[in-house]
Amino acid sequence: MLRYALMTLLATFPAVAEDARPFAAFHSASEPLLNDPHDLTFGPDGNLYIADKFANRVVLMDPDTLQVIGSIGDGALAGAHDVSFGPDGRMYVAATGLNGVVVYDLSEAVPRNLGILGPFPRTEGVLAHSSGRLYVMASGSGSLFALDGENTVAVASGMLGAHDVAEAPDGTIWVADNFNRRLVRFSENLEQLDILSGPQFGFVGPRYMAVTPDGVLVVADQDAHRVLKIDPMTREVLGVIGTGEPGQGPNLLDDPEGAALRGAEYFFADSDNNRIVKYVVALN
């Protein structure tokens, strides 16, 4: 019944999103060595850092070869969902099973666990903002917290089940409000500024996203098995990777959860295929 309901939803995608062409071409895929990878990001060393949920760890991957080159917190980061690096160089991990954010110092040869910030019920998203603030999405309570150090300075509520928190080039903050099938933009003080929702996007379950240097959003819509590229200013879907059906191979994804960018290269957490896939845009 659930499968039928989901397929009915997918069948009702609007033409704007359904007809959009892929915005990049399949390049390569890692071996399926991960265990439900979620969001991913680039670290200061140029490697990919991947929240490997059911392995309860963060995996390091070479973005050129897609080879696993290391891991952090093996077994200790219960339900790792998101990872972010701040201007201080520290790594912040949203560990859902710990209801908090685990902080690591990576300045030495061996990563050092500095402790946990929380509690934040079902911590699904974390953003170490360029301002030095930390933003934490407590999916279990539907609240987004802004922290200066360990002090909460602002809260936005009403987003039960929300996942990612991402920074735009202007410092504003995007939230993937999963259950409400929308993206919400906030000021640094968590004043609501904008909402992207409606049939033109066809969101089913947006989870995590990346933001290009010019503010375009690359959104992993897990339940739709697609990644959408969206211009939030014009509200235009610029392209889609994924057909709406789960699968493997070019232009096919199975429950994609995360996205990271490097120039003309796109990296997606192909979660139910337990791998990372790489797509590229050919440049003249």
C-alpha positions as a LaTeX table, in Angstrom:
\begin{tabular}{lrrr}
\hline
Residue & $x$ (\AA) & $y$ (\AA) & $z$ (\AA) \\
\hline
Met1 & 0.00 & 0.00 & 0.00 \\
Leu2 & 2.82 & 2.39 & 0.90 \\
Arg3 & 4.61 & 1.52 & $-2.35$ \\
Tyr4 & 1.41 & 2.16 & $-4.32$ \\
Ala5 & 0.87 & 5.52 & $-2.61$ \\
Leu6 & 4.43 & 6.59 & $-3.36$ \\
Met7 & 4.13 & 5.60 & $-7.02$ \\
Thr8 & 0.89 & 7.56 & $-7.21$ \\
Leu9 & 2.72 & 10.60 & $-5.89$ \\
Leu10 & 5.52 & 10.14 & $-8.42$ \\
Ala11 & 3.00 & 9.87 & $-11.23$ \\
Thr12 & 1.63 & 13.30 & $-10.34$ \\
Phe13 & 4.97 & 15.15 & $-10.77$ \\
Pro14 & 4.37 & 18.36 & $-12.71$ \\
Ala15 & 5.70 & 18.80 & $-16.23$ \\
Val16 & 8.15 & 21.46 & $-15.09$ \\
Ala17 & 10.16 & 19.01 & $-12.97$ \\
Glu18 & 9.33 & 15.82 & $-14.90$ \\
Asp19 & 10.52 & 17.14 & $-18.26$ \\
Ala20 & 13.72 & 18.79 & $-17.02$ \\
Arg21 & 16.87 & 17.36 & $-18.57$ \\
Pro22 & 19.83 & 15.99 & $-16.59$ \\
Phe23 & 22.14 & 18.83 & $-15.55$ \\
Ala24 & 25.27 & 16.65 & $-15.57$ \\
Ala25 & 26.47 & 13.35 & $-17.00$ \\
Phe26 & 27.34 & 10.19 & $-15.09$ \\
His27 & 31.10 & 9.83 & $-14.59$ \\
Ser28 & 31.78 & 7.08 & $-12.06$ \\
Ala29 & 30.65 & 5.35 & $-8.89$ \\
Ser30 & 32.41 & 4.10 & $-5.80$ \\
Glu31 & 32.32 & 0.49 & $-4.75$ \\
Pro32 & 29.25 & $-0.25$ & $-2.56$ \\
Leu33 & 31.28 & $-0.24$ & 0.65 \\
Leu34 & 29.17 & 2.22 & 2.62 \\
Asn35 & 26.17 & 1.53 & 4.82 \\
Asp36 & 23.37 & 3.96 & 3.96 \\
Pro37 & 25.51 & 7.08 & 3.34 \\
His38 & 23.78 & 10.36 & 4.03 \\
Asp39 & 25.14 & 13.87 & 3.58 \\
Leu40 & 28.68 & 14.58 & 2.43 \\
Thr41 & 30.96 & 17.57 & 2.15 \\
Phe42 & 34.50 & 18.54 & 1.25 \\
Gly43 & 36.97 & 18.89 & 4.09 \\
Pro44 & 39.84 & 21.37 & 4.32 \\
Asp45 & 42.15 & 18.68 & 2.92 \\
Gly46 & 40.13 & 18.39 & $-0.29$ \\
Asn47 & 38.72 & 14.95 & 0.49 \\
Leu48 & 35.07 & 14.00 & 0.75 \\
Tyr49 & 33.72 & 13.40 & 4.25 \\
Ile50 & 30.62 & 11.20 & 4.27 \\
Ala51 & 28.15 & 10.59 & 7.10 \\
Asp52 & 27.88 & 6.79 & 6.90 \\
Lys53 & 24.70 & 6.32 & 8.87 \\
Phe54 & 24.44 & 2.63 & 9.74 \\
Ala55 & 28.21 & 2.23 & 10.11 \\
Asn56 & 28.04 & 5.02 & 12.71 \\
Arg57 & 31.08 & 6.81 & 11.32 \\
Val58 & 32.39 & 9.45 & 8.94 \\
Val59 & 34.15 & 8.05 & 5.86 \\
Leu60 & 36.93 & 9.84 & 3.99 \\
Met61 & 36.93 & 9.37 & 0.22 \\
Asp62 & 39.25 & 10.54 & $-2.54$ \\
Pro63 & 37.02 & 12.59 & $-4.88$ \\
Asp64 & 39.11 & 11.72 & $-7.94$ \\
Thr65 & 39.21 & 7.95 & $-7.54$ \\
Leu66 & 36.17 & 7.49 & $-5.27$ \\
Gln67 & 38.30 & 5.20 & $-3.13$ \\
Val68 & 37.76 & 5.04 & 0.63 \\
Ile69 & 40.92 & 6.34 & 2.29 \\
Gly70 & 39.94 & 6.43 & 5.96 \\
Ser71 & 37.24 & 6.83 & 8.57 \\
Ile72 & 36.57 & 8.68 & 11.81 \\
Gly73 & 34.55 & 7.66 & 14.85 \\
Asp74 & 33.98 & 4.07 & 13.75 \\
Gly75 & 30.95 & 2.76 & 15.62 \\
Ala76 & 30.78 & 5.77 & 17.94 \\
Leu77 & 28.74 & 8.20 & 15.81 \\
Ala78 & 25.33 & 6.61 & 16.22 \\
Gly79 & 23.18 & 7.32 & 13.19 \\
Ala80 & 25.58 & 9.82 & 11.60 \\
His81 & 23.51 & 11.95 & 9.23 \\
Asp82 & 25.39 & 15.16 & 8.44 \\
Val83 & 28.91 & 16.57 & 8.57 \\
Ser84 & 30.11 & 20.17 & 8.35 \\
Phe85 & 33.40 & 22.04 & 8.68 \\
Gly86 & 33.62 & 25.45 & 10.31 \\
Pro87 & 36.01 & 28.33 & 9.82 \\
Asp88 & 37.84 & 26.96 & 12.87 \\
Gly89 & 38.68 & 23.80 & 10.90 \\
Arg90 & 36.75 & 21.58 & 13.29 \\
Met91 & 34.43 & 18.87 & 12.06 \\
Tyr92 & 30.83 & 18.79 & 13.32 \\
Val93 & 28.81 & 15.60 & 12.97 \\
Ala94 & 25.04 & 15.35 & 13.41 \\
Ala95 & 24.66 & 12.02 & 15.23 \\
Thr96 & 20.95 & 11.26 & 15.30 \\
Gly97 & 21.25 & 8.36 & 17.71 \\
Leu98 & 23.12 & 10.55 & 20.19 \\
Asn99 & 20.67 & 13.47 & 19.89 \\
Gly100 & 23.57 & 15.82 & 19.44 \\
Val101 & 26.49 & 17.19 & 17.45 \\
Val102 & 29.87 & 15.55 & 17.96 \\
Val103 & 32.85 & 17.88 & 17.54 \\
Tyr104 & 36.27 & 16.78 & 16.28 \\
Asp105 & 39.63 & 18.51 & 16.14 \\
Leu106 & 41.42 & 17.32 & 12.99 \\
Ser107 & 44.53 & 19.48 & 13.37 \\
Glu108 & 46.65 & 16.54 & 14.54 \\
Ala109 & 47.50 & 13.20 & 12.97 \\
Val110 & 44.83 & 11.44 & 15.04 \\
Pro111 & 41.35 & 13.07 & 15.12 \\
Arg112 & 40.42 & 14.15 & 18.63 \\
Asn113 & 36.84 & 13.95 & 19.91 \\
Leu114 & 36.11 & 17.21 & 21.75 \\
Gly115 & 32.70 & 16.16 & 23.05 \\
Ile116 & 29.06 & 16.51 & 22.13 \\
Leu117 & 26.69 & 19.47 & 21.94 \\
Gly118 & 23.06 & 18.81 & 22.83 \\
Pro119 & 20.61 & 17.43 & 23.44 \\
Phe120 & 18.83 & 18.11 & 20.15 \\
Pro121 & 16.13 & 15.46 & 19.58 \\
Arg122 & 17.00 & 13.39 & 16.49 \\
Thr123 & 19.78 & 15.63 & 15.27 \\
Glu124 & 19.56 & 15.35 & 11.46 \\
Gly125 & 21.41 & 18.44 & 10.23 \\
Val126 & 24.32 & 20.64 & 11.23 \\
Leu127 & 25.86 & 23.72 & 9.62 \\
Ala128 & 29.09 & 25.31 & 10.80 \\
His129 & 28.36 & 28.77 & 9.38 \\
Ser130 & 31.04 & 31.07 & 7.98 \\
Ser131 & 30.11 & 33.56 & 10.73 \\
Gly132 & 31.25 & 31.10 & 13.40 \\
Arg133 & 27.72 & 30.24 & 14.49 \\
Leu134 & 26.49 & 26.68 & 14.55 \\
Tyr135 & 23.03 & 25.76 & 13.26 \\
Val136 & 21.49 & 22.47 & 14.35 \\
Met137 & 18.32 & 20.84 & 13.03 \\
Ala138 & 16.52 & 18.83 & 15.71 \\
Ser139 & 14.26 & 16.76 & 13.49 \\
Gly140 & 12.48 & 15.16 & 16.43 \\
Ser141 & 11.16 & 18.48 & 17.73 \\
Gly142 & 11.04 & 20.31 & 14.39 \\
Ser143 & 13.27 & 23.09 & 15.73 \\
Leu144 & 16.30 & 24.76 & 14.16 \\
Phe145 & 18.77 & 26.13 & 16.71 \\
Ala146 & 21.35 & 28.87 & 16.22 \\
Leu147 & 24.28 & 28.64 & 18.64 \\
Asp148 & 27.06 & 31.01 & 19.58 \\
Gly149 & 29.49 & 28.67 & 21.25 \\
Glu150 & 27.28 & 26.53 & 23.47 \\
Asn151 & 24.60 & 29.22 & 23.89 \\
Thr152 & 21.35 & 29.13 & 21.93 \\
Val153 & 20.68 & 32.59 & 20.47 \\
Ala154 & 17.70 & 31.88 & 18.18 \\
Val155 & 15.19 & 29.11 & 17.43 \\
Ala156 & 12.84 & 28.48 & 14.49 \\
Ser157 & 10.16 & 25.83 & 14.93 \\
Gly158 & 7.43 & 24.03 & 13.00 \\
Met159 & 9.65 & 21.80 & 10.83 \\
Leu160 & 9.14 & 18.30 & 12.23 \\
Gly161 & 11.27 & 15.81 & 10.32 \\
Ala162 & 13.44 & 18.46 & 8.65 \\
His163 & 16.97 & 17.45 & 7.69 \\
Asp164 & 19.67 & 19.58 & 6.12 \\
Val165 & 20.86 & 23.08 & 6.95 \\
Ala166 & 22.91 & 24.75 & 4.20 \\
Glu167 & 24.51 & 28.17 & 3.80 \\
Ala168 & 23.85 & 30.37 & 0.76 \\
Pro169 & 26.54 & 32.71 & $-0.61$ \\
Asp170 & 24.86 & 35.68 & 1.10 \\
Gly171 & 24.97 & 33.96 & 4.49 \\
Thr172 & 21.28 & 33.09 & 4.61 \\
Ile173 & 20.31 & 29.55 & 5.54 \\
Trp174 & 18.31 & 26.93 & 3.67 \\
Val175 & 16.52 & 24.08 & 5.45 \\
Ala176 & 15.26 & 20.92 & 3.75 \\
Asp177 & 11.85 & 20.67 & 5.42 \\
Asn178 & 11.26 & 17.05 & 4.52 \\
Phe179 & 7.77 & 16.24 & 5.88 \\
Asn180 & 6.37 & 19.53 & 4.57 \\
Arg181 & 7.93 & 18.90 & 1.14 \\
Arg182 & 9.55 & 22.29 & 0.88 \\
Leu183 & 12.75 & 24.30 & 1.28 \\
Val184 & 12.76 & 27.21 & 3.73 \\
Arg185 & 15.22 & 30.10 & 3.77 \\
Phe186 & 16.12 & 31.97 & 6.98 \\
Ser187 & 18.25 & 34.92 & 7.97 \\
Glu188 & 21.22 & 34.29 & 10.25 \\
Asn189 & 18.90 & 35.22 & 13.15 \\
Leu190 & 16.34 & 32.65 & 11.95 \\
Glu191 & 13.79 & 35.07 & 10.54 \\
Gln192 & 11.89 & 33.27 & 7.78 \\
Leu193 & 12.61 & 34.85 & 4.40 \\
Asp194 & 11.33 & 32.51 & 1.71 \\
Ile195 & 9.71 & 29.14 & 0.98 \\
Leu196 & 10.13 & 26.97 & $-2.11$ \\
Ser197 & 7.23 & 24.57 & $-2.46$ \\
Gly198 & 4.51 & 23.64 & $-4.88$ \\
Pro199 & 3.89 & 21.40 & $-7.87$ \\
Gln200 & 6.60 & 22.96 & $-10.03$ \\
Phe201 & 9.21 & 21.24 & $-7.84$ \\
Gly202 & 7.38 & 17.99 & $-7.16$ \\
Phe203 & 9.14 & 17.46 & $-3.84$ \\
Val204 & 8.39 & 14.14 & $-2.18$ \\
Gly205 & 11.10 & 13.99 & 0.49 \\
Pro206 & 13.90 & 16.56 & 0.15 \\
Arg207 & 16.67 & 15.60 & 2.56 \\
Tyr208 & 20.06 & 17.26 & 1.96 \\
Met209 & 21.40 & 19.84 & $-0.45$ \\
Ala210 & 24.41 & 21.74 & $-1.69$ \\
Val211 & 24.55 & 25.37 & $-2.79$ \\
Thr212 & 26.59 & 26.61 & $-5.76$ \\
Pro213 & 28.71 & 29.80 & $-5.52$ \\
Asp214 & 25.93 & 31.68 & $-7.34$ \\
Gly215 & 23.20 & 30.46 & $-5.00$ \\
Val216 & 21.67 & 27.66 & $-7.07$ \\
Leu217 & 20.39 & 24.72 & $-4.99$ \\
Val218 & 21.21 & 21.07 & $-5.68$ \\
Val219 & 18.64 & 19.09 & $-3.71$ \\
Ala220 & 18.59 & 15.35 & $-3.02$ \\
Asp221 & 14.91 & 14.33 & $-2.98$ \\
Gln222 & 15.26 & 10.89 & $-1.46$ \\
Asp223 & 11.73 & 9.60 & $-1.79$ \\
Ala224 & 11.57 & 10.67 & $-5.44$ \\
His225 & 14.94 & 9.04 & $-6.27$ \\
Arg226 & 16.05 & 12.30 & $-7.87$ \\
Val227 & 18.39 & 15.25 & $-7.46$ \\
Leu228 & 17.04 & 18.61 & $-8.58$ \\
Lys229 & 18.96 & 21.73 & $-9.57$ \\
Ile230 & 16.87 & 24.79 & $-8.69$ \\
Asp231 & 17.32 & 28.52 & $-9.15$ \\
Pro232 & 15.63 & 29.91 & $-6.02$ \\
Met233 & 15.41 & 33.41 & $-7.46$ \\
Thr234 & 13.46 & 32.46 & $-10.59$ \\
Arg235 & 11.94 & 29.31 & $-9.00$ \\
Glu236 & 12.99 & 27.37 & $-12.07$ \\
Val237 & 14.01 & 23.72 & $-12.11$ \\
Leu238 & 17.23 & 23.85 & $-14.13$ \\
Gly239 & 17.69 & 20.11 & $-14.39$ \\
Val240 & 17.05 & 16.75 & $-12.77$ \\
Ile241 & 19.12 & 13.61 & $-12.29$ \\
Gly242 & 17.02 & 10.52 & $-11.71$ \\
Thr243 & 13.85 & 9.25 & $-13.32$ \\
Gly244 & 11.65 & 8.87 & $-10.25$ \\
Glu245 & 12.32 & 5.12 & $-10.18$ \\
Pro246 & 15.04 & 3.52 & $-8.03$ \\
Gly247 & 17.95 & 1.97 & $-9.89$ \\
Gln248 & 21.65 & 1.92 & $-10.73$ \\
Gly249 & 23.53 & 3.26 & $-13.72$ \\
Pro250 & 23.51 & 6.58 & $-15.60$ \\
Asn251 & 20.70 & 8.90 & $-14.48$ \\
Leu252 & 19.43 & 6.39 & $-11.92$ \\
Leu253 & 19.56 & 6.72 & $-8.13$ \\
Asp254 & 18.09 & 4.82 & $-5.21$ \\
Asp255 & 17.06 & 7.00 & $-2.26$ \\
Pro256 & 19.72 & 9.72 & $-2.75$ \\
Glu257 & 20.38 & 11.55 & 0.51 \\
Gly258 & 23.30 & 13.97 & 0.06 \\
Ala259 & 25.07 & 16.24 & $-2.41$ \\
Ala260 & 28.45 & 17.96 & $-2.60$ \\
Leu261 & 29.99 & 20.15 & $-5.30$ \\
Arg262 & 33.47 & 20.81 & $-6.65$ \\
Gly263 & 33.47 & 23.10 & $-9.66$ \\
Ala264 & 31.71 & 21.26 & $-12.49$ \\
Glu265 & 31.63 & 18.00 & $-10.50$ \\
Tyr266 & 28.65 & 16.76 & $-8.50$ \\
Phe267 & 28.87 & 14.03 & $-5.87$ \\
Phe268 & 25.72 & 12.31 & $-4.61$ \\
Ala269 & 25.12 & 9.85 & $-1.79$ \\
Asp270 & 23.31 & 7.05 & $-3.62$ \\
Ser271 & 22.13 & 5.80 & $-0.29$ \\
Asp272 & 20.28 & 2.56 & $-0.90$ \\
Asn273 & 23.01 & 1.53 & $-3.36$ \\
Asn274 & 25.51 & 2.17 & $-0.54$ \\
Arg275 & 27.85 & 4.19 & $-2.72$ \\
Ile276 & 28.86 & 7.66 & $-3.89$ \\
Val277 & 28.27 & 8.60 & $-7.53$ \\
Lys278 & 30.02 & 11.33 & $-9.47$ \\
Tyr279 & 28.46 & 13.42 & $-12.25$ \\
Val280 & 30.23 & 16.04 & $-14.33$ \\
Val281 & 29.35 & 18.94 & $-16.61$ \\
Ala282 & 31.39 & 19.22 & $-19.80$ \\
Leu283 & 32.93 & 22.69 & $-20.03$ \\
Asn284 & 33.95 & 24.35 & $-23.29$ \\
\hline
\end{tabular}
